[in-house]
Every structure is written in structure tokens, then in C-alpha cells.
Amino acid sequence: MHKLKMAILGALSLAAVFSGPLAQASSHREALAVLNEPCADNTDTYAWVSPGAHSKLYLFMNFNPLHEPGQGNQGLRACSGYRYEFHIGKGSSLADKYVYRIEFKLTPATDVTPGPNDPLGGGNELLWQLTGGTETYTVTRIDSTTGIATVLGHDLLVAPNDHGPQTDRLINGLGTFKGYDSGDPTSREVDLYNDQFIAAHFIPALSNGGRAFSGQRDDPYYLDEKGIFDLVNLCRAGVGGLPGARRSPCEDVFTGFNIFTIGLELPITDVFPNGIPHNNVARMNDTSTDSLLRIWAGISKQATQVVDPGTTVTGYSGSGPWVQVGRNALPLFDAGVVGTSRQTSYLRSTPMQDVTRFGNDILYPVLVRDAAALGIYKGLGLSAQTIASLKGPRLDIIHAINLNRNIPIADGSTGDVITLDAAHDSHFPNGRRIDGGTAPNKENVDVSDVMISLIVAGDPNAGIGDGVNGNDKDYLTVFPFMAAPWSGLNGGHGGTNQIH
């Protein structure tokens, strides 16, 4: 019997006891509402605790995806006029206990009328890095119980984009510049931008003992998206060699692209001031909730936006209440579970009503219906009864999201959040880490494969996936964990990301 068929059949008997949550893959440009608003397009959310004593909580979000590194002035910038927030509930409740808010400020230099004797960087420059403009941000902690807002850091510097070797020398001061007249092409060919430069200047301390990072990094996601968007046209390696699968290579379309990253390293006492309940105490058949954190990332802007020629950075001025325009937690929830007609509604709502609004999207996953229509199950030789059981209702997925803990399947308790038990080391399915897995360019789990396998087969280990098994760069083992960005001059795209 084909091994995928065996895995699916076995999974059906294990569905009621599976303890891993819905896979956490990316949501790049998944909804129509974000196509014209990349600043509101958050892709991945990561949350985990440091191993051992669990003394640190790490929170990361990525947004503004699919950035071509060589785009120059059309490239990645921090986004003024938005609020980026990590929302944290505790226990069985999704209600905010704490919110960590990040707000950016871009200040362009005042241009002067050009003249014949202007030096480099003087007067109406064409390239952002020569203008003297600044990009800074503020980090604020909000205690939702007391309403107290504490600024943890202000006027923090955003890491600059990696434009290439000439910018490295002339703007970033990373080496001696030699002009075209020197006869030496090194200043135009050899990149100097590196993680040592970032660590020395762009990982500021916060007043609570934590640290922050914000800026351009390599997009950490890997997926054969070409096949996914051709109606789940999976490559042969992604479905265990199924003869009817496509024979062209499994290719990571995110290779060589950058993304904008926000990362926080926080003392765990910020969220557990009296210590983590039963920290590092193993308990059989644990259904407790007192050490759980319920985490999601949201993006908001003011409700009224008016074209304002005087606002040179965005061209708009905002007023009125702040309204949510993006969110993300168990990524690919919106892209792989919620139907297209409701994806914008998802982005504009909070997890508090997810059961009412999107519960049926999980109970009766469209991806299963489509897999059946495409002949995947028939190719594996599954029976009609087995296929029907995979179509739903899929309570196994809902229990998986809740880590099999004593969490009501009801609004306000169950929703699209990362559920993290801070009392234990963070290994999938407990949270999501970005500091490496079985290889330096792999996450703790290949999230896209787990997503597809869990929903389509009912088993995260069934082996159904996209056939791309690693990132295009190695993740870091220290903060900020995301790999350095691709050079604007020397970057490239497309690859299979072989494990090395």
C-alpha cells in the first residue's frame, strides 16, 4: 500500500487525540484587500520562549512581503501611519491582557534647490539613503487590565536596507570607498553589509530589560507557491512520488526576496509577573490553561485618510479612531482555510468571534474538497468513506488549534491565535520558533508541509507537501534570528534550497 495512503488511513483513527495545532505557514497577499496595501499585509507571526528557564518571550511579525531587493527607492521602507501590535491573552481567554505596540516615523530631509556646486547628499537627491531621511520607531507596552501604557523605547533606529556595496561604503561606513577613477571595482562589487553591523547599531535595549529589532530581512518562508496557485498542482516529490503528480521541480518562489521584520525580546516577567505556573513540571494528560499565552499580531490605521500633499512620506493624513486592517497568527489560516469572499472580513476582525465567523471553514475545509476533485485521493486509492470523513466535520483540527487543553470551542476562547504553553520549551506544536530545526535553514517544522498534511490527510506527518524543504538562507541562532537581507545589487531569485 502506498505510504501516503497508509498515513491517511492511520491518521483518521488518531484524529481525536492529535495534539498539534494547525500548521503555521505564511499568508502573502492572500486577500484582495491587501493587494494595494503592503504595509497592512502581515505574513508570519512567531512566538516562543527561551529554552530552559523560559526567562524570555520572543515575538516576531513580518509584513510588506515579496520585496525585490534591487528596487531601490521603491523598496522596503518602514510604514508611517500604522500601528503594529502583538496581542496577548492568557489561559482560556482570547481577550487582551497585554498589547505591545510598534509605531514608525519616517522623517525626510528638507530638500533645497539644487545648485552647480552641491556635494553628494546635498539638494534634492534621487535616492533615499542619500537624502539624510530617518526611520525610527517607538515600542509601547499596554496593560489592558489597568489601561497603563508604558513606553519601552522611543526614537529607535530602523535597520537600513541592504542596497549594495557602494551604499555599504558611502552611507553605512563599512569600508573605504574607491571611485570609478581608482581603477579598482571592489567598491562596486563586494558587499559589506552583515549581521555584525546590525548587532552593533540596530538592536536597542528596552526599558524593561528586553531588546527590539526592526528592519529588512530575508523572507524566512519557503513554498512551491507556483504549484499551490495552479489549483494545488503539487510537484511529485511533494506527494511522495505519486505518478500522476507534476514532474517539474519543486521551486521556492520566495528565494531571494526580502521582507520587513519586527522582533521583540521580552522578559517573561512582563506577562507572568509572579512566575510561570508549574514551570518545567511535566504533567500527564495536561488539560491546564494557566500557563498558556494566546498570541496574535494586528495592524491598524486611522479610519479617515485624506490626500494631503503636505505629507511628503505617505501623501495622506489620518484622523479618527484606529481600525484594524490586517491580522495574522496561525498563518495560512486566511489563505488556506478561510474562503476568498470572507478573507477581507477576517483581516478586519479580531479572533474574538472566529468560531461564529469562520468555524465552518475549519470544520469543512475547502482544501479537502479540492484535493478530492483533483484526484489526489483516488490516486492514493482511498475509499469514498475515507474521503467523506476527511471532508468533515473536522473537530480534530479545532482540538489541535487548542493544544487539546480545556479551552471552550466558543467565541472569546477559540480562534486564530498561537497558543503557547510558556511552562515548556517551545517546540512545534507549542508555539512557533524561527531559530532553526533539524538543519540551519529549516524551521522547527516544515510548516507548509504540516499545514497541507494536517488538513488534507488529518495527520501532520502524512508526507503530503510542496516538496520545498528549507529556506534560501540559514536562520540565526541569536536575536533577531531572521537571516540577513539579500543585497539589492547582488541578490537573486528562484531556487530549490537544498538542505546543507
ABEGO torsion letter per residue (X at the ends): XBAAAAAAAAAAAAAAABABBBBBBBBBGABAAAAABAAABBABBBBBBBBEAGABBBBBBBBGBGBBAAAEAABBBBBBGBBBBBBBBBEABABBABBBBBBBBBBBBBBBBBBAABBBGBEGBABAAAAGBBBBBBBBBBBAAAGBBBBABBGBBBBBBBAEAAAAAAAAGABBBBBAAAGBAAAAABBABBAAAAAAAABBBBAAGBBBBBEBBBBABBBBAAAAABGGBBBAAAAGGBAABBABBBBBAABGBBBBBBBBBBBAAAABAAEBBGBGBBBBGBABAAABBBBBBBBBBBABBBBBAABAAAGBBBBEBBBBABBBBBBGAAAAABBAAAAAAAAABBAAAAAAAAAAAAABBAAAAAAAAAGAAAAAGBBAAAAAAAAOBBAAAAAAAAGGBBBBBBBGABBBBBBBBAABBBBOABEBBAAEBABAABBABBAAAAAAAAAAAGBAAAGBBAGBABBABBBBABOAGBBBBBBAAABBBEEAGBBX
